[in-house]
Amino acid sequence: MNSLSQILHTISYMGLPLLLAMVLHEYAHGWMAEKCGDPTAKMQGRLTLNPLAHIDPLGTVILPLMCLLLPGSFMFGWAKPVPVDPRNMYRPRRDMAFVAAAGPIMNLLLAVASAMVLALLVTLEPTLTVKQEAESAATSGLLSEMVLRPLAVMSLYSVIINVFFALFNLIPIPPLDGGRILTCVLPARPAITLARLEPYGMLILVGLIVFDRELRVIHTISNTFVSGLSGTILSTALGFGGASQ
């Protein structure tokens, strides 16, 4: 029962930040594609903030729930990819790099915005601290307990989730955004060679993750980068929030 309670508690705080991270990531791809001359996403009803248009049963529902049930795992998933047709773009190679970069940039902007919301909440209620949010410590006052604390916890999770999404998607293996960007900036021959990996990209990533269960190298490196960048964003925002008091 405690395990089920913990899962429901995690879903309540991480579900919305995770959904927003995935949906806005895909929306950013479609928005940038339209700016570059490709209306495909808009024509197919995907240039919308309605989560229902972006939900992928496996990546948005099943996988995040499996991550919650597996011990030592983390919340992860993806939304349905936005359709993009480079043939409609003004300068296909350059514009596809912009489209690919738009998703991770959106996640970084969301991380910064979430950190600023947390800083604002700390300014409104000085008894709130990042440590207290993580430990769900008791606090005084109905407003702080019922409104400010849950918002602060979700803001904190949002920073971590969006930083992870941005860094993960920048891995230079297609079909991830980093692989697409690299394909667009490399000379023609190596770009074609890299693009041929796209059908096997997810298998390569799964293989690396499974293999890493023994070495833990990728896990350690990713934790270092995510923790470092998240900490930098949070400390900057909280410092700004503290200075504004």
N, C-alpha and C positions, 0 to 999 in steps of 0.2 A: 504493500500500500504506500509505503514511503517512497518507493521507486516511481510508482505512478504519479504520486503527488509532485515529485521532483520534475518529472517529465512535463506535467501540465504547467508547473511553475516556469520552466524554461521556455515552453512554447508561448506562454503569455507575455514574456518579456522579449524573446528573440524573434517570434514569428513575424510581427509587423516590420521591424527593421530589415529582416531577411527578405521579405516580400518586396518592400520598397527598393532595396538594393538591386534585386533581380529585374523588376519591372522598369525602373528608371534607367538601368544599364541598357536594356534593349530599346527603350524609347529613344535614348540618346543616339543609338546607331541609326534608327529610322529618321530622326530629326535631321541629323547631319547628312544622311543620304539624300533627303529631299532638298536640302540647301545646295547640294552638289549636283542637282538636276535629276535625281531618280525618285519618282513618285510611287514606286512599287508598294512600299509599306503603307502609304496613305490610301492607295487604291484598294488594298486588301484589308483595310480597317485595322491595321496594326499600329498606326501612328496615334495612339491613344494612351491615356494613363489608367484606363480601366483594366484592373488586374486580370479579369476574366479573359481578355484578349491575348494575354501573354502566358497563361498558365500551361505548363507542360506536366502531364500527369506523373511522369517519372521524376523529372528534375525539380519540380516545384512542390510536389506532395510526398511521393513515396520515399525518395532519397533523403530529404530532411528528417522524416520520421524514423527511417532506419538509422540515421546518424545519432538520433536521440536515444535509440534503444541499445546501440553498441557502446560498451564501456570504453571510456577514454577517447571517444570520437568527438567531432565538432559539427556544428550546424553548417551544412553545405547544400548547394543545389544550383539550378539554373532555370531560366525562363525559356519559353519557345523563341528560337532565333527569329529576328525580324528579317523578312525577305528583302534582299538587295540585288539590283541588277546593274553591274558596272557599265554595261553598254549604254545606259541612259545618262551617264555622268559626263561632265564637261571634259575632264582629264582623268580617265579611269584609274590609272596607277596612283597618281597623287591623291585623288579624291577617296579611293578605297583606303588609303592610309589614314586619312582624316576620319572616315567612318569607323574604322577599327579602333582608332585612338579615342573616339568619343565616349565609348562605354567605360573604360577605366578612368577617364577624366571625370565623368559623371560620378563614379563611385568615390573618387578623392574629394570632389566638391561636397558630396553628401557627408563624408567623414568630417570635413571641416565644419559644415553647417551643424552637424550633430554635436560636435565639440563646443560650438558657440552656444547651442541650446543648453548644454550642461553647464557652461560657464554662467549663463543667465540664471539658471535655476539655483546655482550656488550663491549667486549674488542676492537673489530673492530670499533664500533660506540658508544662511551661513553655516548652520549645523550639518548641512549635507556635505559629505566628502566622497571622493571616488572610492575610498576604502570602505566606507559605510555602505555605499550602494552595492558593492560586490559581496559584502557579508550580510546584507539585508538587516542591518542593525536597527534596533528600535529607535523611534524618534518621537518627539512630542509634537502635538498639534494635529488636528484632523486634516487640515489642508496639506500639510507636509506628508503625512502618512498615506493619504488616499490619492493625492494628485502629483505633488512634486516628486516624491520618491519613485513611483513607477515611471514617470517621464524621465527622471535622471538615469534610472537603470536602463531603459530602452535607448537613451541617447548614448550611454557608454557602450552598450552592445552594438549600436549602429556604427560607431567609430571603428570598432574592431572588425566587424563584418565587412564594411565597405573598404577598409584598407586591405583586408585579405582578398576580397574580390578583385580590387585593382591590381594588386601584385600578382595574383594567380593568373589573371587574364593576360598579363604582360609576359608570361613565359613564352619564349620564341619558338613555339611549336604550333603549326596550324592544326586544327581550325581556331585555336585561341587567338585573341586579338594581337598579341605580341608576334605570333607567327605570321599573321596577315600583314602587319606593319612591316616586318622584316622582308616579306615577299615583295612588297611594293617598293622598298628602297634599295634592294640588292640589284646588281646588274642582271641582265636577262637570263643568262645561263644558270647561275646559282639560284635565281628566283624560281625558275621552272623546276629545278631539282627539289627545292624546298616545298614548292606547291604540290608536288607529287606525293608528299608525305601526308597530305590532308586526310585521305581516307583512313589512314592508320594512326592519326594523331591521338585520338582518344584512347586507342589500345596502348600506344606508347606511354601515355600518362598513367593509365591504370596499371601497366606493368611496372612503371617507376614507383608508384605508390605501394603496390604489393611487395616489390623487392625491398622497398625502404622500410617495411615492417621489421626487417632484421637489422639493417644498417642505421636507420633513424637519422640519416644525414639530411635528407630533404626536410624532414620534420623539424630538425634543429635549426636549419638555415631559415625556413619559412617563419618559424616562431620568432627568430631573432629579428628578421625584417619587419614582420607584422607588429611585434611588440615595440620595436624601436620607433617606427613611423607613427604608430598609434600613440605612443607616449609623447612623442614630439608634438603632435597635433593637440593632444589633451593638455599638456603642460603649457603650451602657448595660449590656448583658449582660456584655461583656468587662470593663468597669469594675467591675461587681459581682463577677465571677469573680476579678479581680485583687485586689480588696479583701478577699476571703474567704481569700486565701492566708496 
